[in-house]
């Protein structure tokens, strides 16, 4: 007798209009008492089930999707990867999965989700007087460092460079700063010495040529 009563209860629960809580892959439409079978991923409910018919499902239209079994009456709209939000498409939307976005080149994600990103901003640009201590990635910003004494960077270097030391015969016309190199220029004395050296070399070459010509005669 107990088995017979249990079987009756199971049958009653499975009949339309008899379930209070839908179990498994089923749902209860608003205003309905019965439990309807859910639609598969990639489909939406075109018509709810009735006492005499099952749920009718239809494929998701273009640019929409459902990624789970559901009783949705419309598919979800695919996410747009907007460049204004610093994003580009990583994986195109399909009828069973949403679009996945990733940061544009030179950007990093500020709102990460599993396997994707919902918002990104441009990497920080190091200022003159700073060097790139750590390059930015798709998940982290650029890290900048400051140049120390006697070094400089225009903001694009990966390390600070030492200031140029003006050699003999040159004079410093502008001292180096953290953002610029030293500027050197030939001094007057150095110019005179350079010209004198050039003249001496030229005279030496000419005299040598004359001597060789005399010996040949």
Secondary structure, DSSP 8 states (H G I E B T S, - for coil): -HHHHHHHHHHHHHSTT--SS--SSEE--TT--S-EE-B-TTEEEEE---SSS--EEEE--TTEE--S-B--SS-EE-----GGGTEEEEE--BTTB--EEEE-TTEEESSEETTEES-EEE-----TTEEEEE---SSS--EEEE--TTEE--S--SS-EE-----TTEEEEE--BTTB--EEEE-HHHHHHHHHHHHHHHHHHHHHHHHHHHHH-
